Amino acid sequence: MADDQRLWGYPEVAAHLGISVGATRSRKSRGSLSSPDDDSVPDRPRWKPSTFQNWRPVGRGFRSDLHSSPDRRPPRPTDRAGARP
């Protein structure tokens, strides 16, 4: 890569996201992790740190409804019969 920015492997991405390396690999295999910036070495994807600057995981433990983008309105609570106020 021509960019002088240091690339992150699985351990650095995992540390940044606060999850295990295994969970990071799992997220990549499921497609819930950003695409690698460099995949020239098989089985050793690399990402630029800036790739994860504004990236937020979607899945267990992440409330996307609390972190909605300005162009999207949060879901409205539904009225449930018999619910206490």
Secondary structure, DSSP 8 states (H G I E B T S, - for coil): ----S--B-HHHHHHHHTS-HHHHHHHHHHT-S---SB--STT--BB-GGGGSS----BTTB-GGGS--TTS--------TT---
